[in-house]
Amino acid sequence: MSERLRQSDSATLATSVPLRRNRRFQILWIGAASANLGLETVEVAYPLLIMSLTGSPALAGLFGFAQIGTALLVGLPAGAVVDRWDRRRILLISEAVRALTLLFIVLSLMADRANFGLLILAAIVLGAGTAFGAPARMLLIRAVVPDHQLTAALSQDEARSGAAALAGPPLGGALYLVSRTFPFVAAIVGFVISFVCALVIRVPKAEPPTEPAEKEPKSALGPLTNAFSGVIELLGDRLLRSALLLISIFYFSITAAILMVMVTLRDQEHSPGTIGLALSGTAVGMLVGSALVPRLNRLLSPGALLLAASTLTTLAVALLALPLGPLWVFAMLTLAALGLPALKILVDIMIFRQTPDHRRGRAIAATITLIGAGSPLGSLVGGVALQFLGVTGAIVLVAGAQAAITAAGLASRHVRSARWPE
């Protein structure tokens, strides 16, 4: 009884405290910001390092495919694990594993033993760490923020992602100029800070189920069926299926576009620092988009928001075919990423808030898997298209795929008539 009273008092206190004074949320935010900044810093180094070792854009794309593909492959069972185990402990293990993996890369570079096979192995481990860490962190934020402050907290979280994406690429390019190891060291520091932040906070226990407990299938495939339950539920809804496809092609196009402009600017002999600044256009778009989220949610229905963001991205990616230099790349990436924060909040409102807490880990993992499938495909297709079609042909291919899915969305009555839940 006393434990229940303490939890009730804690919930009341959390409700009355402004978000800026919510110590647990702000500590989690600092940890997430540090990890994100490190990730964005090192993302510039991976393709530059691989192309210096192999000279192949396709292999640079294969690294992204391996990392993100592993995160998606492991994501579904990870969601089931996050629903059952302590989420804070899962985040701690994830950050420790990723920091140690990057330390291994640094040591191999210092010993001049780095090679493509080693980097692919690291990509697989990093992807698996992301699969567990991402849903665990999202659920921890929900555990320390009251419902009425959740949209504001997620908007602040999106601003954090945008700020990290803005600072990370130019920082990574500058650090790479000094030493190939420095971007990886920066990412290690980010994961260590995130680990410490997760270590010092205390979060309430997960909510008990408010509905009858799910009966686990008794067959040998029971755990697998349980892991896939989130995907089955999402794909069973026609509107959510269409929405997730539209957002997935968004990630496909953005990921492919980033790889293509990196290779283009490198071939034009721009410095890593200049390439990093050009790529930070994505972050500027996210920051501006974060500020627009409340207004867009009021003015547009979910369907109109999806279609407007997809159309804008199609136009921006197609215009990257014009060889107008780093400033043009910056402007088009800004335009392409403008709708991303609103789409993330849309997913939260339409899916995560409609799911009970004891199933939310699987819902988050399933959503990340279905949406995120576009990123490794974009990395792979972008790299192969560059290898065989050249820059202009690759951009036409990617923009054409985006345009086709956008047209399908415009033709869908379920997407056009979608409304926000009460």
Helices and strands as residue ranges (DSSP letters): H 2-16, G 19-21, H 23-54, H 57-84, H 87-110, H 116-144, G 147-149, H 150-178, H 182-200, H 222-227, H 229-235, H 238-267, H 272-279, H 281-299, H 302-319, H 326-337, H 340-350, G 352-354, H 357-372, H 374-411, H 413-416
